[in-house]
């Protein structure tokens, strides 16, 4: 295992823990996107490009878009800075 893969695994664990403890929904989705992108890079370093591309497309792409659309539909995301003021 190379140093690059160890660093990626550390970032992967950090993303997983931060998603679990985050109270802001938008921030959680962004951390989930980062988790998926890091996981896709790990798949590429393990010489499995088909899984890496799928993880990037589905995990970071489609799933995150669906999360954002869902938050918009349930009015959890508001225009402007109203959402940030409501969190405080």
PLY file of the C-alpha trace (Angstrom):
ply
format ascii 1.0
element vertex 88
property float x
property float y
property float z
element edge 87
property int vertex1
property int vertex2
end_header
0.00 0.00 0.00
1.41 3.33 -1.03
1.50 6.54 0.96
-1.08 8.05 -1.42
-3.56 5.25 -0.67
-3.01 5.62 3.07
-3.70 9.36 2.85
-6.86 8.64 0.84
-8.03 6.14 3.45
-7.47 8.66 6.23
-9.52 11.27 4.31
-12.19 8.63 3.68
-12.54 7.94 7.41
-12.60 11.67 8.16
-15.41 12.19 5.62
-17.41 9.27 7.02
-17.14 10.52 10.59
-17.91 14.12 9.66
-21.03 13.10 7.71
-22.24 11.19 10.75
-21.84 14.11 13.14
-22.79 17.02 10.87
-26.02 18.82 11.78
-26.29 20.89 8.60
-27.96 18.89 5.82
-26.26 20.70 2.94
-22.85 20.24 4.55
-23.63 16.54 5.02
-24.40 16.16 1.33
-21.17 17.93 0.38
-19.20 15.64 2.70
-20.97 12.63 1.18
-19.92 13.85 -2.27
-16.34 14.13 -1.07
-16.57 10.61 0.36
-17.77 9.27 -2.99
-15.07 11.08 -4.93
-12.35 9.79 -2.61
-13.78 6.29 -2.89
-13.73 6.54 -6.69
-10.06 7.57 -6.59
-9.33 4.60 -4.33
-11.04 2.29 -6.84
-8.89 3.77 -9.60
-5.69 3.22 -7.61
-6.75 -0.39 -7.04
-6.86 -0.75 -10.84
-10.61 -1.06 -11.09
-11.62 1.81 -13.38
-15.14 0.51 -14.01
-15.99 0.72 -10.30
-14.26 4.10 -9.99
-16.26 5.62 -12.82
-19.48 4.12 -11.50
-18.80 5.41 -7.98
-18.07 8.90 -9.31
-21.15 8.96 -11.51
-23.66 7.41 -9.13
-22.24 8.22 -5.70
-21.03 11.77 -6.22
-23.24 12.67 -9.15
-26.73 11.25 -9.30
-27.23 10.54 -5.59
-26.05 14.00 -4.55
-28.31 15.67 -7.09
-31.24 13.64 -5.80
-30.40 14.69 -2.22
-30.28 18.37 -3.23
-33.57 18.12 -5.14
-35.20 16.42 -2.17
-34.00 19.13 0.23
-35.30 21.77 -2.17
-38.69 20.04 -2.42
-39.12 19.80 1.35
-37.99 23.44 1.66
-34.92 22.57 3.70
-32.88 24.73 1.30
-34.05 28.32 1.01
-32.88 31.08 -1.30
-30.15 33.35 -0.04
-28.79 33.16 3.48
-32.08 32.39 5.20
-31.01 28.78 5.77
-27.80 29.85 7.51
-29.72 32.23 9.77
-32.21 29.48 10.65
-29.39 27.12 11.68
-28.01 29.59 14.25
0 1
1 2
2 3
3 4
4 5
5 6
6 7
7 8
8 9
9 10
10 11
11 12
12 13
13 14
14 15
15 16
16 17
17 18
18 19
19 20
20 21
21 22
22 23
23 24
24 25
25 26
26 27
27 28
28 29
29 30
30 31
31 32
32 33
33 34
34 35
35 36
36 37
37 38
38 39
39 40
40 41
41 42
42 43
43 44
44 45
45 46
46 47
47 48
48 49
49 50
50 51
51 52
52 53
53 54
54 55
55 56
56 57
57 58
58 59
59 60
60 61
61 62
62 63
63 64
64 65
65 66
66 67
67 68
68 69
69 70
70 71
71 72
72 73
73 74
74 75
75 76
76 77
77 78
78 79
79 80
80 81
81 82
82 83
83 84
84 85
85 86
86 87
